[in-house]
Amino acid sequence: MPRVYVDTGDEQAVQDAWAIMDATINDLTLNGGLRESCETATQNTCNADQQSFKGITMYYMYVSSFLISHFQCRSGFPNPSATVPLARR
């Protein structure tokens, strides 16, 4: 999504990226930690693919938020004088 924003300037791509990240956090966390359906607070029966998913997901969420912030600051989007460039509207 950040790449779509960079290439097109389409603000909806930024909003979509935030929506995906918010849904991931809301639906896949338990007590502040990213959890798979095969995990509980005390037990982990996940296979390697399920464990890898979390690492890949977190990496791309970080990269996406960094890229959005970087390009928003450079382009003045959403507000060149905003103190928090990642603020969602």
GUVEX-507267 format. One line per field, with one value per atom (N, C-alpha, C): residue number from 1; residue in one letter; atom name; y, x, z. Coordinates in pm, 1 decimal, m for minus. Example, Ala and Ser with C-alpha at 12.3 -4.5 7.8 and 13.67 -1.06 7.14 Angstrom:
residues 2
k <- (1_1_1_2_2_2)
r <- (A_A_A_S_S_S)
a <- (N_CA_C_N_CA_C)
py <- (m569.0_m450.0_m330.0_m225.0_m106.0_3.0)
px <- (1319.0_1230.0_1320.0_1285.0_1367.0_1290.0)
pz <- (780.0_780.0_780.0_708.0_714.0_787.0)
end
This chain:
residues 89
k <- (1_1_1_2_2_2_3_3_3_4_4_4_5_5_5_6_6_6_7_7_7_8_8_8_9_9_9_10_10_10_11_11_11_12_12_12_13_13_13_14_14_14_15_15_15_16_16_16_17_17_17_18_18_18_19_19_19_20_20_20_21_21_21_22_22_22_23_23_23_24_24_24_25_25_25_26_26_26_27_27_27_28_28_28_29_29_29_30_30_30_31_31_31_32_32_32_33_33_33_34_34_34_35_35_35_36_36_36_37_37_37_38_38_38_39_39_39_40_40_40_41_41_41_42_42_42_43_43_43_44_44_44_45_45_45_46_46_46_47_47_47_48_48_48_49_49_49_50_50_50_51_51_51_52_52_52_53_53_53_54_54_54_55_55_55_56_56_56_57_57_57_58_58_58_59_59_59_60_60_60_61_61_61_62_62_62_63_63_63_64_64_64_65_65_65_66_66_66_67_67_67_68_68_68_69_69_69_70_70_70_71_71_71_72_72_72_73_73_73_74_74_74_75_75_75_76_76_76_77_77_77_78_78_78_79_79_79_80_80_80_81_81_81_82_82_82_83_83_83_84_84_84_85_85_85_86_86_86_87_87_87_88_88_88_89_89_89)
r <- (M_M_M_P_P_P_R_R_R_V_V_V_Y_Y_Y_V_V_V_D_D_D_T_T_T_G_G_G_D_D_D_E_E_E_Q_Q_Q_A_A_A_V_V_V_Q_Q_Q_D_D_D_A_A_A_W_W_W_A_A_A_I_I_I_M_M_M_D_D_D_A_A_A_T_T_T_I_I_I_N_N_N_D_D_D_L_L_L_T_T_T_L_L_L_N_N_N_G_G_G_G_G_G_L_L_L_R_R_R_E_E_E_S_S_S_C_C_C_E_E_E_T_T_T_A_A_A_T_T_T_Q_Q_Q_N_N_N_T_T_T_C_C_C_N_N_N_A_A_A_D_D_D_Q_Q_Q_Q_Q_Q_S_S_S_F_F_F_K_K_K_G_G_G_I_I_I_T_T_T_M_M_M_Y_Y_Y_Y_Y_Y_M_M_M_Y_Y_Y_V_V_V_S_S_S_S_S_S_F_F_F_L_L_L_I_I_I_S_S_S_H_H_H_F_F_F_Q_Q_Q_C_C_C_R_R_R_S_S_S_G_G_G_F_F_F_P_P_P_N_N_N_P_P_P_S_S_S_A_A_A_T_T_T_V_V_V_P_P_P_L_L_L_A_A_A_R_R_R_R_R_R)
a <- (N_CA_C_N_CA_C_N_CA_C_N_CA_C_N_CA_C_N_CA_C_N_CA_C_N_CA_C_N_CA_C_N_CA_C_N_CA_C_N_CA_C_N_CA_C_N_CA_C_N_CA_C_N_CA_C_N_CA_C_N_CA_C_N_CA_C_N_CA_C_N_CA_C_N_CA_C_N_CA_C_N_CA_C_N_CA_C_N_CA_C_N_CA_C_N_CA_C_N_CA_C_N_CA_C_N_CA_C_N_CA_C_N_CA_C_N_CA_C_N_CA_C_N_CA_C_N_CA_C_N_CA_C_N_CA_C_N_CA_C_N_CA_C_N_CA_C_N_CA_C_N_CA_C_N_CA_C_N_CA_C_N_CA_C_N_CA_C_N_CA_C_N_CA_C_N_CA_C_N_CA_C_N_CA_C_N_CA_C_N_CA_C_N_CA_C_N_CA_C_N_CA_C_N_CA_C_N_CA_C_N_CA_C_N_CA_C_N_CA_C_N_CA_C_N_CA_C_N_CA_C_N_CA_C_N_CA_C_N_CA_C_N_CA_C_N_CA_C_N_CA_C_N_CA_C_N_CA_C_N_CA_C_N_CA_C_N_CA_C_N_CA_C_N_CA_C_N_CA_C_N_CA_C_N_CA_C_N_CA_C_N_CA_C_N_CA_C_N_CA_C_N_CA_C_N_CA_C_N_CA_C)
py <- (m119.6_0.0_127.3_133.0_255.4_280.9_175.0_193.9_250.7_207.5_262.6_412.1_451.7_594.1_671.8_617.0_684.0_700.7_596.6_600.6_685.6_687.5_754.2_877.5_888.0_997.3_976.3_856.4_825.3_807.6_901.5_898.1_774.6_720.8_602.4_484.1_476.9_368.7_375.6_496.2_514.1_470.1_512.5_473.8_321.7_259.5_113.6_44.4_96.3_37.4_44.7_161.2_173.5_77.7_63.3_m26.2_m171.1_m212.2_m348.6_m368.0_m270.0_m281.0_m279.7_m194.4_m190.7_m323.4_m380.6_m508.7_m619.0_m616.8_m715.9_m704.7_m583.5_m562.1_m600.0_m559.4_m586.3_m733.4_m803.1_m940.8_m1047.5_m1012.4_m1114.8_m1092.1_m1007.7_m987.1_m1038.2_m1081.2_m1126.8_m1074.0_m994.8_m935.6_m861.8_m789.5_m707.8_m781.3_m910.7_m986.0_m1042.8_m1042.5_m1100.3_m1251.1_m1307.1_m1450.0_m1514.3_m1637.4_m1721.4_m1797.1_m1854.1_m1932.4_m2057.3_m2100.7_m2218.7_m2186.1_m2059.7_m2016.7_m1971.2_m1994.4_m1933.8_m1862.6_m1802.0_m1733.5_m1831.4_m1958.8_m2056.2_m2170.5_m2181.3_m2296.3_m2254.1_m2320.3_m2291.4_m2423.6_m2445.6_m2566.5_m2531.4_m2414.1_m2365.9_m2437.8_m2452.4_m2506.3_m2390.3_m2421.0_m2318.6_m2212.7_m2252.9_m2155.7_m2055.1_m2103.2_m2014.1_m1920.6_m1969.3_m1884.7_m1780.4_m1821.1_m1727.7_m1616.4_m1647.2_m1548.0_m1424.7_m1446.6_m1333.1_m1243.0_m1303.6_m1224.0_m1145.1_m1209.2_m1142.4_m1031.9_m1059.0_m959.3_m836.3_m857.6_m744.5_m665.4_m734.0_m666.6_m574.1_m626.5_m545.8_m435.8_m457.8_m348.7_m236.3_m271.6_m170.6_m96.2_m170.7_m108.3_m17.4_m63.6_17.5_146.2_137.5_259.9_354.7_300.6_384.8_454.8_378.7_437.6_543.0_513.5_611.7_739.3_726.0_843.0_920.8_849.3_912.8_991.5_929.3_996.5_1102.2_1084.3_1188.6_1313.7_1295.0_1409.9_1481.9_1406.7_1467.2_1539.0_1490.4_1550.8_1652.5_1663.2_1754.5_1696.5_1569.4_1505.5_1449.2_1460.7_1531.6_1680.0_1720.4_1860.0_1888.4_1980.7_2003.8_2051.3_2108.9_2157.3_2060.5_1943.4_1845.6_1796.3_1782.3_1733.6_1581.4_1515.3_1370.1_1332.2_1308.8_1282.8_1154.2_1063.8_938.0_946.7_1062.7_1075.0_1038.7_959.3_917.0_1017.8_1033.8_1126.3_1051.2)
px <- (80.2_0.0_85.3_192.8_273.4_328.8_364.5_418.7_312.1_188.5_78.8_66.3_75.7_68.0_182.2_302.9_418.9_401.2_353.5_340.4_223.7_115.3_m5.5_m46.2_2.5_m42.4_m184.1_m236.4_m373.4_m380.6_m442.9_m454.7_m530.5_m618.4_m694.1_m600.9_m489.5_m393.6_m338.2_m314.6_m267.2_m375.2_m497.9_m607.5_m627.1_m613.4_m625.8_m514.5_m393.3_m281.5_m307.3_m354.8_m386.0_m498.0_m598.2_m710.3_m662.7_m573.1_m519.1_m437.8_m354.0_m273.6_m361.1_m462.7_m554.8_m627.9_m674.6_m745.1_m652.4_m528.9_m431.9_m413.2_m395.2_m375.2_m500.8_m615.7_m740.3_m778.2_m751.8_m799.2_m697.1_m569.7_m467.4_m381.7_m426.2_m348.1_m423.8_m346.7_m399.8_m306.1_m360.8_m279.3_m157.3_m174.9_m67.9_31.8_13.1_105.6_35.4_103.5_47.5_39.4_m77.7_m99.9_m165.3_m127.1_m192.2_m305.8_m395.4_m504.7_m454.2_m332.0_m274.3_m203.9_m207.7_m141.3_m241.0_m205.1_m274.6_m167.8_m207.2_m110.2_m10.5_m46.6_39.9_86.8_35.6_66.1_88.5_183.1_212.5_220.7_123.4_124.3_140.5_196.9_210.8_324.2_304.7_412.6_501.6_606.0_701.9_636.7_544.8_477.1_397.5_327.7_247.6_336.5_448.0_540.1_604.7_639.1_700.5_604.6_475.9_375.9_383.9_399.4_404.3_523.9_638.7_757.5_745.8_697.2_678.8_574.8_465.6_359.7_412.6_482.5_534.8_637.0_720.6_819.7_751.1_653.1_587.2_500.0_445.9_372.6_469.1_587.0_688.2_733.0_767.2_813.6_705.0_580.6_471.0_454.4_455.4_437.3_555.4_676.7_793.3_782.2_747.5_737.6_627.2_514.3_405.6_453.6_515.8_565.0_666.5_760.7_866.4_809.8_723.0_671.6_568.4_494.5_400.4_477.9_586.6_666.9_729.3_776.9_841.1_741.0_618.8_521.7_431.9_444.5_357.8_220.9_202.1_73.6_75.3_m25.0_m148.5_m139.4_m36.5_m26.1_121.2_182.0_324.9_362.8_270.9_303.6_260.5_211.5_165.7_284.4_264.2_372.3_378.5_269.8_265.1_221.8_319.9_283.9_204.7_205.2_133.8_m11.2_m52.2_m189.3_m289.5_m385.4_m489.7_m601.6_m665.0_m779.1_m906.9)
pz <- (0.0_0.0_0.0_80.0_74.7_m64.5_m135.4_m270.7_m364.1_m347.2_m427.7_m400.6_m274.8_m240.5_m306.3_m299.2_m357.4_m507.7_m574.9_m720.1_m767.9_m691.4_m739.5_m659.8_m534.9_m448.4_m396.8_m415.6_m375.7_m224.2_m156.8_m11.5_36.9_m44.2_m4.0_21.8_m47.9_m25.0_117.1_165.8_303.1_401.2_377.1_465.8_465.1_349.1_340.0_418.9_408.1_482.4_632.3_680.3_823.6_862.5_778.6_810.5_823.0_734.6_740.6_868.1_900.4_1021.9_1146.6_1149.6_1263.7_1280.3_1169.8_1176.6_1227.0_1183.5_1230.6_1381.2_1428.6_1572.1_1650.3_1602.5_1674.2_1675.5_1566.5_1553.7_1591.5_1592.0_1613.5_1737.6_1829.4_1950.4_2072.0_2169.9_2297.3_2405.2_2495.3_2602.5_2548.7_2439.8_2383.5_2296.0_2274.6_2190.8_2069.4_1956.5_1834.9_1852.9_1834.3_1856.6_1735.4_1711.6_1611.4_1678.8_1599.8_1656.0_1727.4_1698.4_1761.1_1893.1_1934.2_2056.8_2161.2_2284.2_2396.8_2479.1_2587.4_2672.2_2734.2_2742.8_2809.3_2720.1_2599.7_2515.3_2371.0_2303.9_2164.5_2088.4_2000.7_1917.3_1769.6_1743.0_1604.9_1532.4_1401.0_1319.0_1271.3_1198.2_1154.5_1066.1_980.0_893.1_975.1_1074.7_1157.6_1238.7_1288.2_1363.0_1271.6_1150.1_1055.3_1016.2_1007.9_969.7_1059.2_1188.5_1281.4_1253.1_1231.4_1204.8_1075.5_973.5_844.3_854.9_924.2_941.9_1014.0_1123.4_1200.4_1118.3_1043.7_960.4_859.5_789.1_687.2_746.0_865.8_931.5_967.8_1016.5_1048.7_923.3_820.0_695.4_638.1_638.9_585.1_663.0_795.8_874.6_855.2_842.2_817.3_681.8_578.0_444.4_437.4_498.3_498.6_565.5_680.1_752.9_669.6_611.2_532.5_414.3_337.2_218.8_252.2_360.0_401.4_442.4_515.3_558.9_440.2_343.3_226.7_138.2_131.9_41.2_110.0_243.4_315.7_344.3_317.4_342.5_483.2_562.4_538.5_569.1_644.3_684.3_710.4_635.8_652.1_791.4_866.3_1000.2_1109.5_1071.2_1171.0_1252.2_1382.6_1467.3_1466.5_1429.9_1422.3_1281.7_1191.1_1051.2_1031.5_1129.3_1112.1_1156.7_1203.2_1252.8_1144.0_1183.1_1087.9_1091.3_977.2_973.4_985.8)
end
